[in-house]
Every structure is written in structure tokens, then in C-alpha cells.
Amino acid sequence: MTTAHSIPNPRKNSATTLLSTSINPPSPEGTRLWTKPVTTAMTAWAVGMLNSPGAYPIFSSATREFGSDNVMARVEWHPWTWRNGVKVAGQFRGITLYEVIATLAPFVEGIDVSWYQKKIDWKEVALSKVFTFIKATEGASLEDKLFVSHWSAARSAGMLRGAYHFFHPGVDPIKQAEFFLSRVISCELPPVIDVEASDNVPSGRLVAGVNAWVEYIAARIRRPLVYASPSFWARIPAAEIETKADLWIAEWECEHPGKMGNWQGWSFWQYTSRGEVPGILGSVDLNRFNGTIDDLHAFLTRTSDSGVVKPGPFDLDAVLGVQRALNVLKVVTPPLIEDGVNGPKTRAAVREFQRSRELIVDGAVGENTRAALKEVLGSVRP
């Protein structure tokens, strides 16, 4: 949000202009800024929230009825000129009041992270967020250096996880898709292609590449998501892609996202890049699923196409199949976690197997290693 607006000061019965709102999320859906007089009871309620930072962390909110009015109070960052703020680590927390004008849409809240978020207490995050998208790969050779640790810790915390790939139009899309699959193949949320770089590639080639990635992934895992902003997507003729993937829209500084392309609506919405979440040091992207938790589970069932060929127990073209094979052969103790992630422990187990078969020890499941696995498995059946 970039424009200034007037909001009530809980310590004064008047309106005060919030000078800088870019670090705060958009106004909650179904509300508008409070413009009526602020009562003594409202002030006491707001100050009580400010004095309880443990119960009301930044961007948390509460709703209460005052007579015939339904009022929402949200903890936000206020500039230093506000005298009602409580100073925390050099920042001023304040209360912004909103009038609830409609039943609030039932959103499910989540985040997305990459190596930029170096310190995450996932169990703490899981207290306020349901899902997370985690950066896995970029191009055809770059793995996010914190992907494996984020992925494992988020699972242990009980969060729904999705992996995303940062797409480069100038790189072979199939090699990019294969690289993505070499790192992750099993996840709760749909796989994602992050489309925000043009790399000075003609739009026709960009669209063809995205389309190839989407089709390749859909045939091997499930129907994917496309992450993009309306401004970027408007520059490319991508109607064909919109029938093959669902939308994760990136649109900040607005109360709700607008229509994008020919999609009938959005499935996920990244609404700010400057969110504050207990358990994460620094800012983080905040997201919403367009529906209730039951709607989310129904969406995940719908996008898990039964026609997709899933990796079988010994599908040695997939990380999950390799992990299962290595566990059956008891290559390492304790056994690998079968999560479809080609992390350090999986690669170490592959190297151990390669040593036992006197193969080139590189941790990669190439043609010779795959053939040796098949030979040793012999008559083993899943």
C-alpha cells in the first residue's frame, strides 16, 4: 500500500494520518478504515492489545462489537510521530482500527521462503501459518542452499509444503524441469513455476518454455501452479498455459487481487513481501489460500490428477524410488527418510552404494548406477 490514509489514534478521539504504510499488509478483506469517533472503551481495548505483545504479535488482529458497530483492531507498524506506540527493537507498534463491513472471507494463511530466510523456528511458525512454499531450484543447476533443511523442518512442524522453481526462459525448459524433479518429487502442495524473469528472451519463446515446463511436471507429479504478477503476465500471450495450471498471484499494496489473464480466479495470493511472522528473523512473504482449510484439502485432492504416473517403489528415474531402493537394500543405517528430496543424506547413501559396486563415486544416479541398482534388487518386489 503506497498511499496515505487517515486512521484513528486510540489515545485521541480524532483521526491521524499514517505517514508510511508500505510495510503493513493491505486492509483486511471486508473492512474499511475506522472514521467514527473512538470511544474510551475502544482506546482501553487497543492499549491492552499493545501491552500484550506475546498475545498480539505484529499484524495480529482482534474483533469486538461496540454497540451496533463491529470493530477490528490490528497491530501494525506506525511511524515514530505516533505517541501511542510501544517501542520494540527500534520499531513502534500501534493499533489501526477498521470497521467490519462484511463477513470476512475465510482465508488460510501461509508463507513462502528461500535461503534469504536463514533462521526459522518452524514449530513457532506453524502456530500461526498452515502452509509454506519453499524455493527448491533455479535454472538447470542451482539448488537453493537451504532447501533441504527448510523442507525437512517444515515437515517436522506439520506444515503443508510446496516447492517452487525459479524459471529462466533462456535455459532449456525440460532440463529445468528434470533438475527440479531431481531435487523434489513428493509434496503436499502443487509444484510451482516462478515466472518473473524475462532474461531478454522474446515473449513467444518465454511462453513456449513455461508451457513445456508445466506439461512436463503435470505429466510426472500433478497439476502445477504458476506464480506471476499481473504486470508481468500481461506482457506475454499465455492463454494456453492458463488452462493447464492454477494461479498463485503476486500482487501487493492492494485490498484484494484483480483478474489476471483468463484465469477464473486465484488459488494462492502473495499479498506482501514485508510480513512479520513469529519464528522468522526478518521479513517474509505472506500468502493466502482462497478458501477455508476444508477448501484447501479439496483443492489438493482435485489437483492430484489420478492420471499422473506417480513414482513407484523402484522407479529409479525418481528420487523417491531411489530412496526406497536404497532402504530395501539397507545401504545405510538408519534408513533414509523417503521424502523425494535429493539431499546430502540421499547423495551420501548413493555414494556408499557406488563404493560397494566399485562404480564412480559421485553421488549421482546415472546410467551405470541405475543399472547396478536394478541388478542388485533382482527379484525384490515392492
N, C-alpha and C positions, 0 to 999 in steps of 0.2 A: 504494500500500500504506500503510495508516494504522496498523496495529497493530505493536507492538514484537515482536521475536523475538530469540532467542539465537543467536549465531553465534560461531565460534571466532576467537580472536585469533591470527594467525600467529606472534606473538612470545611467546605464552604457551600452555602446554598446558592451557587451560581455556576455558570458554565466557564470552563477554562480550555484554552486551545492546547492540544497535544502537538508539540512542535516537530517531533520526529517519530514516525510510526513505522518506518521501513523495517525495523527489527521485530515488530509484532505481527502475529498472524492476522489474516483478514477477519472482519467482523463475523461472529458466529452465524451460521445459516439460520434464517428465521428470526433475526433480531435487527434492531437499529439502535443507534446511539441514543442514550437517555438524554432527553432535553427538558424534562419536567423538573420542578424543584426537588432537591434532595432533602429528605426528612432526617430528623435526628436518629430515628431507628435505622435508616439506611446507612448513615455515617457510622454508627456503632458496629453494624454488621460488617462493613467494609474494613474498618480499622481492626476488628477482630481477626479477619482473614489475613491482613498484613502482619499481624503479630503472631501468626501461626504458620511460619514458612514450611515447617515439616508437613503439616496437613494440606497446605495450599502452596505447592511449588509454582515456579513461574509458568504462566499460561494455563494454570488450572482455573476452574470456574465453579460457581455455585448459583443456584436459582432459588428465589424466595418470593412469596406473594406478600405485597404490601397493599392491603385493601383490595381494590379491583385490579391493581397492576401486578404483572408478573415480571420481576426484575432479575437480570443475570449480572453477576459481578465476576469479572475476570482479572487475574493478576497479570499485569503487563509491565514492560519497561517504560518508565517515564523519565523525561529529562530532568536535570538537576534543579531546574527552577521550580519543580513541584515540591512543596513543603510537606506534603503528606506522605512522601515516600519513606521507606525504610532502607537504609543503605546496606547493601550486601556485596562484599567483594568489589567495591568501587562502582556498583550499579545501584539504581534506585528502582525499587519495586513500588508499584502503585496499583490502584484499582480503577478499572474502567467499567462503568455501568452501561448496560444495554437493556432496552425494552424488548421483551419477547413478544413478537407479533404473530408468530405462527408456531405450530408444533415443530420442534426441531427435527431435522432429518436424522435418521438413525445410522450414523456412520460408524465404521470400525477403524480405529486409529493404528497407524504403523509408521515405520521409518525406512530409510534406505541409507546404507553406509558403504564405505570403501576404506582403503588404507589411511585416508585422511582422519578417520576416527580411530585413533591409535589405542585409546584406553576406554573400554566399555565394560561396565558391570552388567552383564546380560540379565542376570536374575533381577536386578533392580529395574532395568528397562522393561522387563516382562510384566512388572506390576502395573504399568500404565499403557503398554503397547501390545498389540496382538500379533502383528506380522512384521517382517523385515525383508527387504530386498538387499542382497549383498553383491557387490561387484566381484565377478569371477575372472573375466578375461577382457583383453583389448587387442584388436587386430588378430594376427595369426601366431603371436609368440609371447605376448605379455600377460602373465598371470598376476593378479593383484596380490601383493605380498602378504596381506593379512587375511586373504580369503579363507584359507583352511582354518585358521584359528577362530575367525568370526563365525564361520559356518558351524563348526563343532560346538562352540559355546552357545550359540543361539539355539541349537537343537537341545542342548542340555537344559536350557532355561525354559523349554517348552513352547518356543515361538514358532509360528508358521514361517517357512523360509522360501525365498525365491532367489535365483541367481540371475545376474544380468551381464550382458556382453556389450562393451563399447565398440560400435561398428565404425570401421574405416572404409569408405567407399572405394579407395584406391587399391585395396588389398582383395585378393580372391575371396569371394564370399563363402565358398564351400570350405576353403582352408580355415576361414574364421569359424565357421560352424563346427567343423571337425575339432578344432582346437578347444572350443567351448565344451564340446562333448567329452573331450579327453580329461577335462577337469571336473565336470559335474554332469550327472545324468538323472539323478533322483532328487526331487524336491517337492515340497508341498504346494507351493505357488507356481504358476506358469513361468517358463523361462522367458527372458526379456531381451530384446534387442534395443539398445540405446542409440537412437538416431538423432544426433545433434551436430555432427561434423560433416562438412561437405568436401574438405580436402581439395577444393578447386576442381572437383570432378563434375562433368556435365550431369544435369539432373536426370536424364534418361538412364545413364549408367548407374547413378546412385539408386534409383528406384529398382532397376533390374537386380542390383546386388542385394538390396534389402529383401526383395521378393524371393530371391534364391535362398537366402539365409532362413527366412520364415518357412518356406516349403520344406527345406532340409530338416529343420528342427521339428516341425509339426509331424513329419513322417516318422521321426525316431523317438520323440518324447511325448509331446502334447501340443495343443494349440497355444502359441506363444502370445506375449504382449508386445506391443510397440510403444516405447517411451519416446515422446517427442513433444515439442511446444507448438502451439498453433501458428506462430510466426514462421517457424522453420518449415513446417509441413505444408503451409500454403504456397511455398515456392516450388513444390515438386508435384508432378502428376501421378498420384499414388493410389488412385481409386481401387485398383485391383488388390492391393495389399490389405485394404480395409475390410475385405470380405474374408480374409484368412487369419486375422489376428485381432485381438481385443486391444482396447486403448488404455494406456497409462499416460495421462495428460499432465504436462508440466506447465502450470500457469499460476504465477504468483501475483500478489498485490490485487487480488480480486475477491469478492464475496463468494462467488461460485464460478466454475469454468464455463466457457461458452461452447458452442458447437464447433467441432473440428472435423474437416473433411466430410466424408459420407458416413462416418460412424453415427449410430443412433444415440450413443451416449458414451460416457466414460466409465470404466471399471475401477480404475485407481486414479487418484488425483494427488500430485505433489503440489502442495499449496504454499510452501515456504522453504527456503534453504537456510533459514536462520532460527530454526527451532531450538528450544532448550528442553532436554529430557533428563530426568533424574537417572544417574548411572552412566551418563556420557559426558566426557570432558570436552567442552566447546560446543559449537553449534552443529546442527544436524538437519538433514532434510526431513520434513514431516509429510505424511501421506494419509489419505483416507480411502477406504473401500466404499463404493457407492451402495450401501445397504447394511443390514444387520449382520450379526455373526452367523445366523442361520442362512441368510442370503449368500454370505461368503462361502460357506460349505457347499451350498447348492451350485454356486458358480464353479468351484473347484471340481465338483463332480461332472458338471457339464463340459468343462474344458479338458477333462481327462478322456479323450476320444478313445472308445473301446477298439477302434480300428487301427490304432497305432501299434506298431510292433514294439513291445517292451523288451528290454534285455533279459534274456533267460538266465538261469543259474550259471551256465557256462558259455554265455555269449562273449567270446574273447575279444570282440571288437568294441566292447563297452567296459568302462572302469568297474562297474558293479559286477559284471560277470567275471572279470579277472580277480577281484577281491574274493568272490565266492570260491573260485577255483583254488586260490592260494590257501584259503581257510580249510577247504576239503583236504588238501594235501598237507596241511599242518606245517606250512613253511615257517611260520613264526609263532611264538607264544609270548603274550596272549594273542588270540586271533585278531585279525583286522576288524574294525567297525565297517560294516557293509553299507556305506553311505553314498557310493558313487563318486567320491571325491578322490582325485589322484594326488593326495597329499604326501608329505615326507614319509610317513609310515608305510603307505602303499608302495611307494617307489623303493623304499628300503627292502620290503619283502620281495619285490620283483628282483632286486639285485641279489638277494640271498638265493632265490631260485636259480638265477642265471649262474651263480658260482657253483651251485650243486650240479649243474648240467654242463659246466665248462663252456659257457657261452660268453659273448662280450658282455661285460658287467657295466651297464649304463642306466639301469632302472626304467628303460623304455620297453614297452611291449611291441616289438617289431615282429616281422615275419618269422624269424628263427625262434624267438621266444614263444610266440603264439603256437608254433608247430610243436615245440617241446612240451608246452603245457598240455596240448591235446594228446600227445603221445603218453605222457605220464598219467593223465587222467584215465586213459584206457577205457575200461568198462564201467567207470564210476557214473552213476545216474543221479540227477537231482532228486 
